[in-house]
């Protein structure tokens, strides 16, 4: 039994045999307004007398009997003002306002599932072949090949767009960048610098020539050979693609994390190249009939892999992006 004094008035709350909290006294006329007769299944005693919903039962004939359940609200048996005075206290720490109650049973027969006979399945296969001119397996393979073609086309377009961005990073004009992009279809090309033309350091009979050519001419004899002053030598201009790749590489202090984030010049170059490639990848797949959601997911996956690859090995993003289409 619990005793409590409210303003000098004594009252008692007892637990009944069935787990019910009962107000047994109202000394001074105050108790009834503070702790009225409490309904069963309150707080920690919730569901003491509730029935347990049974599990499914397999019958002798193979059918399964399952309970049907409905969520129903429960009434605590208290007026709103009365409940506010005791809810959250030791007398009513909590209350289960909604509970699942069984409303009946349902008998389920597994044999009613859509289980077709071999004859019915064969009829469906024949109807498919008659309508489409190929079997379902052949149609599936063609769909897979078509999707693979869409991905590869997207990767190729992404490679071209990324090369365009790389050339622009190297200060190329739009025309030069377009030519660089068109010549970048080979995926592995972006990994390597273009070969540098040899510098002409000698004049052979008035014609600018390389060291190797001058050495051969000296052995043959009969030619006038002279060295070109350093200030007059024509140094080959570095291509915009190489310059753009150098921007992505950064300086000797630029590391992987600098190309991943931070807003450095190398990081922004990585973002620009990856963004151009991802956009072209997505648009190309859509143009070839790919589902927009599939195209977006695939282009997004390729963009993330390419972005990280470029951060680790500058220029490798196109390679990784192309290979990702096959996994």
Secondary structure as UniProt FT lines:
FT   STRAND          2..6
FT   TURN            7..8
FT   STRAND          9..15
FT   TURN            17..18
FT   STRAND          21..23
FT   HELIX           27..29
FT   HELIX           31..34
FT   HELIX           43..45
FT   TURN            46..47
FT   STRAND          57..58
FT   TURN            60..61
FT   STRAND          64..73
FT   HELIX           80..86
FT   TURN            90..91
FT   STRAND          98..108
FT   HELIX           110..112
FT   HELIX           118..132
FT   HELIX           136..169
FT   TURN            170..171
FT   HELIX           174..182
FT   TURN            183..184
FT   HELIX           187..191
FT   STRAND          202..204
FT   TURN            205..206
FT   STRAND          207..209
FT   HELIX           211..220
FT   STRAND          225..227
FT   HELIX           230..232
FT   HELIX           240..249
FT   TURN            252..253
FT   HELIX           256..260
FT   HELIX           265..287
FT   TURN            288..289
FT   HELIX           292..312
FT   TURN            314..315
FT   HELIX           317..324
FT   TURN            325..326
//
